Amino acid sequence: MIVKLIINILVFATVMSVIVIVHELGHLLAAKSFGVYCKEFAVGMGPKIYSYQSKKSETAYSLRVLPIGGFVAMAGEPGEAEVENIPYERTINGIKPWKRLIVMLAGVFMNLVLAFLVFFMIFQIKGIVNEPAPIIHAVVEGYPAEKAGFQAGDLIQKMTFEDGTVITPEKFSDASIGIVSFEGQEISIEVLRDNEKVELKVRPIKDANSGTYVLGIQSGPGTLEHRNIPKTMAYTIAFIGNMILQIFTILKWLVRGVGLNNVGGPIAIFQATSQVSASGFDFIYFWNLIGSLSISLAVMNLLPIPALDGGRALITLVEMIIGKPIPEKFENFIMILSFVFLMLLMVFFVFNDLKRL
């Protein structure tokens, strides 16, 4: 049991480290290319457990206790102490705004590059899975779908939830995401049956095994297809774009209070990484997890919260528009507020994880 836990912790640390190193490396390379002084490149948060700095390097590379983040300490950043003999032109605020914008978004870009390489590799090795259309392949006995009158062969065309949200699924997974996210809301579902439109009302129930809401409908199998390199590249870009759109859709629902109980934090990520050892260290599962989490990290970092890359990029854009920097005291104030908000958000995520446990 202890050995298994140690293995799972090592897998978790490895997965998170790969994603964070790539992200922070983007910031580091962009900053150094514009001459910004970088005091430290850290993987993890909290106290240092290891640090290395060569005599030729001005940057210390460190490993910290908690494998849930990382940072590049750039001169001139809020919270960074001033470094003696470092000219203003070598601080993040001393470079041109468009260069600063590139530095802020370089981490997100690198995470998307990582995701592209990972999924391109998977699709080239395993092939592309063409997801099934939103056609009901089977109806599970005793579940709400059977009682509501759904039948095998029904094509789901439109789903209208109690709060007025409408989903027109293109794939079966689109319908599944809606059912899970809206947590027990009654759904008015329009299906095509024998070339006739039929409207059925159904309320999902919480499945005891998965802990998620289900209707009791099953999809058909997807089909596997191998494509040449150019077509696989195009498919990979479209696949990542679709994942990003799905994440933004879910975030939009979360702002409205929909699907809050399904949000996962560090514990949920640890549970996902633990499946790597449970799957017998399946190579594809491991890299699929890294690719998916890399996209999630990229999207989350694009949110317009000042402590995140997206918020800092937004501040830079504002400065470019108004033609002058935002007052330092005000910037520090909103940074502190955003850090407090993120900490509260993290507490909420952990609480949600513990509640599911």
Secondary structure, DSSP 8 states (H G I E B T S, - for coil): -HHHHHHHHHHHHHHHHHHHHHHHHHHHHHHHHTT--EEEEEEEEEEEEEEE--TT-S-EEEEEEEEEEEEEEETT-TT----TT--GGGSTTTS-HHHHHHHHHHHHHHHHHHHHHHHHHHHHHH-EEE---SB--EE-TTSHHHHHT--TT-EEEEEEETTS-EE--SSHHHHHHHHHHTTT--EEEEEEETTEEEEEEE--EE-TTT-SEE-SEE----EEE---HHHHHHHHHHHHHHHHHHHHHHHHHHHTTTTGGG---HHHHHHHHHHHHHTTS-HHHHHHHHHHHHHHHHHHHTSS-TTSHHHHHHHHHHHHHHTS---HHHHHHHHHHHHHHHHHHHHHHHHHHHHH-
